Amino acid sequence: MGKKNKKLTFYSTDPDVSWDDEDDYIEETLPVQQQKLRVMRDRKQRKGKEVTLVTGFVGQEDDLKDLGKKLKSKCGVGGSTKDMEIILQGNWVEKVVELLKNMGYSQTKRVGG
């Protein structure tokens, strides 16, 4: 799964100490064939409304947003991308798995019941 950004606090009494900020680190997006995506249906904390979640994307957030935009347009629904997940409104699990495999994401799996 993607890395979550955490801010660390660093204290030192040594005046010569320096801290290399990890914000300069940009995670490379894995090639399409190496992405291990999981597609599931979810209702938790959504007032009983169904959504389709796509998780497991490794890479830059811009690439994830592009993929989310493609899936939303192909399914004709709304949704969002946040916390390295793509959220689509409604139950589109089967169609999303098929679309991702056609796009070259060969390691895509459906999880859950």
N, C-alpha and C positions, 0 to 999 in steps of 0.2 A: 504494500500500500504506500501511498505518497507520504512524504514527511510533513509533519505539522510544524509550523513555526512557533517556537517558544523563545521568549526573551529571558536571558540569563543575567543575573546580577553578579558582579564580580568585585570583590573587595580585596585590597592588598595594602600593606603598610610599606612595601618596597617602592620607592619612587621611580626605579628603572624598569618596572614590570610593564608590559604592554599586552593588550588583549586583541587578538585577531577576531574581528567581527565576522560571524558566519553568514551574515546577510548577503555577502558577495557570492556565496555558493548558489549556483543555479543547477537544479537537477535536470539532467538530460532526459528527454523523452525517449523511452524504449521504442524500437521498431514495432510496427503493427503486429508482426508475427510473434513477437516475444511478450506482448501484453496478455496478462491473465485476468480477464474481466469476468465479473460475476454479475448476473442479472437476477433480480428478485422482486417480488411483489411485497409491499409493506403497507401497514395501516397504523403502526404505532405512533402515538402522539400526533395524529392527524385527524382527530375527531371522526374516525371511522371511514374516512375517504381513502381510496386505494391510490397508491403511486407505484411507479416502477423505478427501482433503484439500479444504477449501474455503478459498481464499485471495483476497486483493484487497479485503477489507472495509475501508471507510474510515469511522471513527467511534469512538464510545465503546465501551469494553470491555463495559459492561452490555448494550448493544444486540446486540453480537456473541454474548454468552452467551445472550441470549433466542433469537436465531436458531438457535444451536447446540442449545438445548434442544428447540425445535420440530422440527428435523431429526432429532434422536435419537429423539424420540417417534414421529414419522411412520414412521421406518425400523425402529423396535423394536430398536435396538442401543445399546450404550454408546459413550462417546467423551468428548472434552474440548475445551475452548477454551483455547488459550494461544499467545502470540506472534502475536496477531491472525490465528490460523488456527483453523478448526473441524476436528477430527479425529474421524471416525466409524470404528468397528471394522468391517472387512469391505469388500467391493467393492460400493458402492452408487452408483456414478457416474451411471448413467442415471437412476435414481430420484431422486437429489438434484437433478440438472439439471432434471428435469420438475417437481419440487416447488418449486424456486426460481422457475422461470418462472411457475408457477401463483400464487405469492405476489406476483408483480409485478416480480421481478428480471429484467427483459427482456434485459439485457446479459450474462447468464450464458453461459459457454462451457465446453465440455469440452476439456481439453488433455491431451496425452500419447497413448500408443498404446493 
